[in-house]
Amino acid sequence: MSKTEERFLNSSWIVSNRPERNQVDPYKPYACLVEQERSASGDIKDTGIIFLSNKECSFRCLMCDLWKNTTEESVPEGAIPKQIKWALEQMPGIKQVKLYNSGSFFDEKAIPVKDYKDIASLVSGCETVVVEAHPKLINNRCLEFRDLLSAELEVAIGLETVHPGVLRKLNKQMDVDDFTQAVTFLNQHQIRSRAFILLRPPFLSEEEGIHWAKKSLDLAFEAGVDCCTVIPVRPGNGAMDLLMKSGEFEKPELSSLEEVLDYGISLGAGRVFADTWDLELFSNCSNCFQDRLHRLTFINQSQSLLPKVMCSCIPDQGMT
């Protein structure tokens, strides 16, 4: 093991370089919003995303910033249903709901099993319920929750990258086999899955970041997921900022996200989405940014490609 691996395979180093976390209310989600997303059936549906205030994830991944809006201890039993009820009242008429708890839904220290029944009742008006989970926490609790739902369950899993060395350095405490086994388990029990794919995690060049994101899409679909979301890696959690200073991480370029999304759509293997949250962070040109954002949004919703936006700022295009 190299000195670099010894340094970054260490939760205490990651935690010690964090800024302060935000204060959250255990009885209220720290955010909720409605977005339009293409469903498995091909329809565009209003999708509510509820960012639950919850205990910090046990897996302290190098690139993660979700801990910023978490509690240090488990929230009380009954708190999560109260958060969901409050959020749903702000988002009437949604057809899909994502219950994102900054960790793993099936971690008993995060979501009490005794709350499953109340949660299932609250989301009974939805057609699809998406939760997130670490692959090592996908087990029979998934089946227990699924059986309480009137909606279809979908589980989102962070594959991150299939680059073996980089995945190990992310402190994710999993490997590709863990991911494929989790997807196989879900498929065997007729539960849909989606994968989160990182675009340019630390220790990769821009070209390598594109290459390994594409390979990660290939493996995710071969494993049997229904869709993938490509997430450009950003600084801001302390550890990533230090890696930027040391030259071991740089933000990916917007053109790289466009290339990886286009590749994923061209596979025709399942839905592929580009994460467009705070996308301007990855743009270096105000002249073309809005057009490029609109293009990515259109592709996300239609799952069909559009001609690329032309601009002198984009490599290999020159002046137009």
C-alpha positions in Angstrom: 0.0 0.0 0.0 1.4 3.4 -1.0 1.6 6.4 1.3 -1.2 8.0 -0.7 -3.5 5.1 0.0 -2.5 5.0 3.6 -3.4 8.7 3.9 -6.8 8.5 2.3 -8.0 5.2 3.4 -8.7 6.8 6.8 -12.0 8.0 8.0 -10.4 10.1 10.8 -8.4 12.1 8.3 -11.5 12.8 6.2 -13.6 13.8 9.2 -10.7 15.9 10.7 -10.6 18.1 7.6 -14.3 18.9 7.5 -15.9 22.4 8.1 -18.7 22.7 10.5 -22.0 20.9 9.8 -25.3 22.7 9.5 -27.9 22.5 12.3 -31.0 20.5 11.2 -34.4 19.8 12.8 -34.9 16.0 13.4 -38.6 16.5 12.8 -38.3 18.4 9.5 -36.5 17.7 6.3 -33.6 20.1 5.5 -34.9 20.5 2.0 -37.5 19.3 -0.5 -38.2 20.1 -4.1 -40.1 18.9 -7.2 -38.4 18.0 -10.4 -39.6 16.3 -13.6 -38.1 13.0 -14.3 -38.6 10.4 -17.1 -40.0 7.3 -15.4 -39.4 3.6 -16.4 -42.6 3.7 -18.4 -41.3 6.6 -20.5 -43.7 9.2 -19.0 -42.4 12.5 -17.5 -43.6 12.6 -13.9 -43.5 15.2 -11.2 -41.0 13.7 -8.7 -40.7 14.9 -5.2 -37.3 14.8 -3.5 -37.3 14.8 0.2 -33.9 15.4 1.8 -34.4 13.9 5.2 -32.7 15.1 8.3 -31.0 12.0 9.6 -28.0 10.4 11.3 -24.7 10.7 9.4 -23.9 7.8 7.2 -21.5 5.2 8.7 -19.5 5.1 5.5 -17.4 8.3 5.4 -16.6 8.5 1.7 -13.8 10.8 0.6 -16.0 12.8 -1.8 -19.2 13.0 0.2 -20.7 16.3 1.4 -24.1 15.0 2.5 -22.9 14.9 6.1 -23.2 18.7 6.2 -27.0 18.3 6.9 -27.0 15.4 9.3 -27.4 14.8 13.0 -24.6 13.2 15.1 -27.1 10.8 16.8 -30.0 8.7 15.5 -33.2 10.6 15.2 -36.1 9.5 17.4 -38.5 6.8 16.3 -41.4 8.5 14.5 -39.3 11.5 13.4 -38.8 10.4 9.8 -42.6 9.8 9.2 -43.2 13.3 10.5 -40.6 14.8 8.1 -42.1 12.9 5.2 -45.7 14.0 6.1 -44.5 17.7 6.3 -42.7 17.5 2.9 -45.6 15.8 1.1 -47.9 18.5 2.2 -45.6 21.0 0.3 -45.7 18.9 -2.9 -49.3 17.8 -3.6 -49.9 15.6 -6.7 -46.4 14.1 -7.1 -46.3 10.7 -8.8 -42.8 9.7 -7.7 -41.0 10.4 -4.4 -37.3 10.1 -3.6 -36.6 9.6 0.1 -32.9 10.6 0.4 -31.5 10.4 3.9 -27.8 11.3 3.4 -26.9 7.6 3.9 -28.6 4.2 3.6 -32.3 3.9 4.0 -31.9 0.3 5.3 -29.5 1.2 8.0 -31.5 0.5 11.2 -29.5 3.3 13.0 -30.9 5.8 10.3 -34.4 4.7 9.5 -36.0 2.6 12.4 -37.7 -0.5 11.0 -40.7 0.3 13.2 -41.2 3.4 11.0 -41.5 1.4 7.8 -45.3 0.9 8.1 -46.0 4.6 8.7 -43.7 5.7 5.8 -45.3 3.3 3.4 -48.7 4.6 4.4 -47.6 8.2 3.8 -46.3 7.5 0.3 -49.3 5.4 -0.8 -50.4 8.0 -3.3 -47.2 7.7 -5.3 -46.5 5.2 -8.1 -42.8 4.9 -7.4 -40.7 5.3 -4.2 -36.9 5.7 -4.6 -34.6 5.2 -1.6 -30.7 5.1 -1.4 -28.6 2.4 0.2 -25.0 1.2 0.4 -24.7 -2.2 -1.4 -23.6 -3.9 1.9 -26.9 -2.8 3.5 -29.2 -4.3 0.8 -30.8 -7.3 2.4 -34.1 -8.6 3.6 -35.1 -5.3 5.1 -35.5 -4.2 1.4 -38.1 -6.9 1.0 -39.8 -6.0 4.3 -40.2 -2.4 3.2 -41.2 -3.3 -0.4 -44.0 -5.6 0.9 -45.5 -2.6 2.9 -45.7 -0.4 -0.2 -48.5 0.0 -2.6 -46.0 1.8 -4.9 -43.1 0.3 -6.8 -39.8 0.4 -4.9 -36.5 1.5 -6.6 -33.2 1.4 -4.8 -30.3 3.8 -5.7 -26.8 2.5 -5.2 -23.5 4.4 -5.3 -21.3 2.4 -7.7 -19.1 5.6 -8.0 -16.4 4.2 -10.3 -15.2 0.8 -11.5 -11.6 2.0 -11.3 -10.3 -0.4 -8.6 -7.6 1.8 -7.2 -9.7 4.9 -7.1 -12.7 3.1 -5.6 -10.5 1.8 -2.8 -9.2 5.3 -2.1 -12.7 6.7 -1.8 -13.1 5.0 1.5 -16.4 3.6 0.2 -15.6 0.2 1.9 -17.0 -1.8 -1.0 -15.9 -3.2 -4.3 -17.5 -3.9 -7.7 -18.5 -7.4 -6.6 -20.5 -5.9 -3.7 -22.3 -3.7 -6.2 -23.2 -6.5 -8.6 -24.3 -8.8 -5.8 -26.6 -6.1 -4.5 -28.2 -5.5 -7.9 -28.6 -9.2 -8.5 -30.4 -9.5 -5.1 -32.7 -6.7 -6.0 -33.4 -8.1 -9.5 -34.2 -11.5 -8.1 -36.9 -9.9 -5.9 -38.3 -7.7 -8.7 -37.0 -4.5 -7.2 -35.7 -1.8 -9.6 -32.3 -0.2 -9.1 -30.3 2.8 -10.3 -26.6 3.5 -10.0 -24.8 6.7 -9.1 -21.7 7.2 -11.3 -19.0 9.8 -10.5 -17.5 11.9 -13.2 -13.8 12.5 -12.5 -13.3 11.4 -8.9 -9.9 12.3 -7.3 -6.7 10.9 -8.7 -7.8 10.9 -12.4 -7.1 13.2 -15.2 -9.9 14.7 -17.3 -9.5 12.1 -20.0 -9.3 9.3 -17.5 -12.4 10.6 -15.7 -14.4 10.3 -19.0 -13.0 6.9 -19.7 -13.8 5.4 -16.3 -17.2 7.0 -16.1 -18.1 5.3 -19.4 -16.7 2.0 -18.2 -18.8 2.4 -15.0 -21.9 2.9 -17.0 -21.1 -0.3 -19.0 -20.7 -2.3 -15.8 -23.8 -0.9 -14.1 -26.1 -1.9 -17.0 -24.4 -5.2 -17.4 -25.1 -5.9 -13.7 -28.8 -5.2 -14.4 -29.6 -1.7 -13.2 -32.5 0.2 -14.8 -30.9 3.6 -14.9 -27.8 5.6 -14.0 -27.2 9.1 -12.8 -23.8 10.7 -13.7 -22.6 13.1 -11.0 -19.7 15.5 -11.6 -17.5 15.5 -8.5 -17.3 18.9 -6.7 -15.1 20.4 -3.9 -16.5 21.8 -0.7 -16.3 19.1 1.9 -12.8 19.9 3.3 -11.0 16.8 2.1 -11.7 17.5 -1.6 -10.5 21.1 -1.2 -7.2 19.8 0.2 -6.9 17.4 -2.8 -7.5 20.4 -5.2 -4.6 22.3 -3.5 -2.3 19.3 -3.8 -3.2 18.8 -7.5 -4.8 15.4 -6.9 -8.3 16.6 -7.9 -9.8 19.0 -10.3 -13.4 19.8 -11.1 -14.6 18.0 -14.3 -15.4 20.1 -17.3 -19.0 20.6 -18.5 -18.0 19.1 -21.9 -17.0 15.9 -20.1 -20.4 15.5 -18.6 -22.0 16.1 -22.0 -19.7 13.4 -23.5 -20.5 10.8 -20.9 -24.3 11.5 -21.0 -24.2 11.2 -24.8 -22.4 7.9 -24.5 -24.8 6.5 -21.9 -27.8 7.4 -24.0 -26.2 5.8 -27.1 -25.9 2.5 -25.3 -29.7 2.1 -25.3 -29.4 0.0 -22.2 -31.6 2.0 -19.8 -32.2 5.6 -18.7 -29.2 7.8 -18.1 -29.4 11.1 -16.3 -26.9 13.9 -15.9 -27.0 15.5 -12.5 -27.6 19.2 -13.2 -27.6 20.5 -9.6 -25.3 23.5 -9.3 -24.1 22.8 -12.8 -22.8 26.3 -13.3 -19.9 25.4 -11.0 -18.5 23.3 -14.0 -18.9 26.0 -16.6 -16.3 28.5 -17.7 -18.5 30.4 -20.3 -21.6 32.4 -19.5 -22.4 32.8 -23.2 -23.3 29.1 -23.8 -24.1 27.8 -20.3 -27.9 28.2 -20.4 -28.1 26.6 -23.8 -26.0 23.7 -22.6 -28.1 23.3 -19.5 -31.3 23.3 -21.5 -29.7 20.6 -23.8 -28.8 18.4 -20.9 -32.3 18.8 -19.3 -33.9 17.9 -22.6 -31.8 14.8 -22.9 -32.6 13.8 -19.3 -36.3 14.0 -20.0 -36.5 12.7 -23.6 -33.6 10.2 -23.4 -32.8 11.2 -27.0 -29.8 13.2 -28.2 -29.7 16.7 -29.5 -26.8 18.3 -31.5 -24.2 19.8 -29.2 -24.2 23.5 -28.5 -21.6 25.3 -30.5 -19.4 27.8 -28.8 -15.8 29.0 -29.2 -15.1 28.0 -25.6 -15.7 24.3 -26.3 -12.5 22.4 -27.3 -12.3 21.2 -30.9 -15.1 23.5 -32.1 -13.2 26.7 -32.6 -15.0 29.9 -33.6 -18.5 29.5 -35.1 
